[in-house]
Amino acid sequence: MKQFSLISILILFVFCNDNSKQKFVLNTTDFQKTINGKDTDLYLLKNDEIEVYITNFGGRIVSLLTPDRYGKLGDVVLGFKSIDDYLNANGPYHGALIGRVGNRIAKGKFKLNGETYILPINNNENHLHGGPEGFNNQVWDVKSFDESSITMNYFSKDGEMGYPGNLDVEVVYSLNNLNELLIHYKATTDKPTPINLTNHAFFNLAGEANGTINDHILKINADYFTPVDQTLIPIGENRSVDGTPFDFRIPKTIGRDLSQQKTDIQMGYGGGYDHNFVINKENDVGINLAAYVIDPKSGRRMDIFTEEPGIQFYGGNFMDGSDIGKYGKKFLYRESFALETQHFPDSPNQPSFPNIILLPGDVYQTKSIYKFSVAD
């Protein structure tokens, strides 16, 4: 066992179905692997109500157990049962930290200080989520760990995935007694470089692989979204959600307006929802409510607060059952969603969007909070 591993027993009982009396276990040895000379492991954050399992391979949230209205724990984050399963998955981003730049960069190119940088193409004709060897596929160094927090570091070398500058990144996951999972991101660089970090957990508040998320009730605190072209690159404007299926200012079920995919060009491009929303900010500096989601069956509620200007809502449109999760069930179409706090997609090529260039001597810092509760 490594120095910081809290888990000293071989088997972790992660989920118990009270109705069927079946138990599923995570075997910790399945998360202990050496990749490129670095060791991976599984770590547990917990309080009296919530348990969060994290691996330092990709800084991933593997499992998040939170109670329903009857106090029964359910695993609301999609994940796999081993490092090998993560390595072999068709979907590479489950639960992972994303960087150097989350979301898409058009045609894998951007200019900075007169120089053109070429990035790997890994999403049709575009660059996505830092490239094929982005932060999600790296082993992070665990600097400190206890049952309430874990601090991880990754050093991204100058030229990695085409990006300029040596980037030193620190991410802290912490769990408090308010049932808030906080993610604090921090980075410094020795050359100007773009940076846009996020986490890519897929959620189903009814539980992993427990059916559709289209009946979940969603509020997104946004008057505007950023419309895209057919390759999902923003066209450079903030468009009002008023009168569109993108209006989640008054909470509604995720599935209510999906039928407009046939008539709304933006819905057609995304195969449903796969768009960035411009968060309404009560505080220009500091944290703001971005969104909340409620599963009416279980009563589980998740509120997302962030210091970021945007949030990407993805409705599980491209899940096709080719990946099988830790409970032995397929990840199916529209049975999970992602809400990724972020700066806007393609920001290096969009001068009207909030700036994501980090300069030497400056410190990149941002925080997002995922708060779990039971709806009234």
Secondary structure, 3 states (H helix, E strand, C coil): CCCCCCCCCCEEEEEECCCCCCEEEEEHHHHCCEECCEECCEEEEECCCCEEEEECECCEEEEEEEECCCCCEEECECCCCCHHHHHHCCCCCCCEEECCECCEEHHHEEEECCEEEECCCCECCEEECCCCCCHHHCECEEEEEECCEEEEEEEECCCHHHCCCCEEEEEEEEECCCCEEEEEEEEEECCCEECECEEECCECCCCCCCCCCCCCEEEECEEEEECECCCCCECCCCEECCCCCCCCCCCEECCCCHHHHHCCHHHHHHCCCEEEEEECCCCCCCCEEEEEEECCCCCEEEEEEECCCEEEEECCCCCCCCCECCCCCECCCCCCEEEEEECCCCHHHCCCCCCCEECCCCCEEEEEEEEEEECC
